[in-house]
């Protein structure tokens, strides 16, 4: 019997009853995510089987009857266009139980936090607290100017 919980996925964060975020789930994690009632997976990681992707994630999720939206965000060059695709996907599906992931939850915490400021009336302080909970959890990772600039630019966009 598998006693793994979806909340045990790497860098898991439960945002509310509808949204959870994490790093890359495994095949078993996705099975548990489906069992836990999630209705959609949004993936912000590029496909990179050598580093952090699982083989044929779209097929696995299709077999689990778990809809999937893939918005590959280049970690070295996140764009406001990426954010706009994410924002539209999330707004069009908000109300469903959604699991949002990338390789380690760095991209996701930034994208979701800015979306929450614009759509859930989060303060910038609350948004930054979620971002910091991941970005400051590992002393080997620090936010660079690319991500600070991205955040400033994305925060200036109109809500989707």
N, C-alpha and C positions, 0 to 999 in steps of 0.2 A: 504494500500500500504506500502510495506517494503522499507524504505529509507536507511537502513543500507548499508554501503559500505564495500567491502572487506578490505579496508585500516583501518577499525576500529577494526580489530581483535587485541587481546592482544599482545603487544610488536611487532606490525607490523613494518617491514622495507622493503621499496622498494629498491632493489639493482640496477636494471636497467629495461629496458622494458620487459625483459624475466624472471627475477627472483624476487620473493618477499618471505620474510620470516616472521615467526610469532610464537607466542605461539599456544596452541591448539585451532583451530577453532571449533565453534559450528556447529550443523546441518544446521542452517540458514546461517552461515558464508560460509559453503561449497557450498551451493546453489548459493550464491553471487559470490564466487570464480569462479564457473563454468560459471555464467553469464558474468563475467569479462574476459572470454576467456582463462582461464588457462587450460592447456592441460595435466598436470601431477601433482600429489601430492607426495612428498617424506616426510615420517614421521620418525623422529629419536627417538620418545618417546616409551618406553616400554608400553605395555597395562597395565593400572592401573585405573580401573573404579572408585575406591574410591577417587582418587586424581585428575586425569587430563585427562583421556581418555573419549571419548564418546562411547556409546554402538554401537558395530558393525560398526565401521567406514569403513571397507572394503566393506561391503554390501551397505552402503549409497553411497559411491563413485562409486561403480558398477552401482547402480541405476541412478546416475547422468551421467553415461558414462564418468567418470573421472578416468583415469588410476592412479594406486596407487602402490608405492614402500615403503615397511616398513622395516626399518633397526633399530631395537630396541637397543638403546645405553644406557647402565647402567650409570647413572649420576655419581655414585661413582667409576666407573671403565671403562672409555672410552678406547677403544683399537685402535691400528693402523689397525687391521683387520676391525673394524667398519668403520674407515676412508676410507680404501681401497674400501670397498663395496660402500660407499657413492660416492667416487670419480669416480668409474666406472659407477655407475648409472647416475651421473650428466653428465659425459663426453659423455656417450652413448645417452643422451637425450638433450644435450645442443643445443639450437636453437628452442626448444619448449618453450612455456610459462609455467614456473614451479613455484609451490608454495611449499616451504620447511618449515616444522614446527616440533616442539617438544612441550614439556609442556609449556615452557615459553620463548623460543628462545635463551636460553643459549647454549645448545648443537649446535644448527644450526649456530649461529654466528661464533663459533669457527671452526666448520667443513667447512662451506662455505668460510670463510676468508682464511683459509689455502689453500683450493682448488683454490680460486681466485689468490692467490700468484703464484701458480704453473701453472695455465691455462689461466689467464687473465692478467698476468703481473702486478698484484697489488704489491705495495711496502709493506714491513712489517708494515710500519707506517700506511698506508691506512687500512690494514687488522686489525691492533690493534685498530684503531679508530672505526671500526664497532663493534668489540668485546666489547670495552669499553662502547659503546652506550647502550648496554644491561647489561653487567656485572657490570657496575658502576651506573646503574640507580636506584638501590635499595640498601640502606645502609645495609640491612640485609643479602645481598649476597656478598661474596667476592670469588675471584678465589683462590682455594687452590693448594697445590703442585701437587695433582693428575692431575689437568687440566693444570698446567704449564708444567709438565713433558710430558703429552700427546701432548701438542702443540709443544714442542721441538722435540719429536719423530716423529710426523706427518710431521713437516716441513723438516725433514731429508729424507723423502721418495721420491722416484722418482715419477714424475707425472704419472697418469694412462694412 
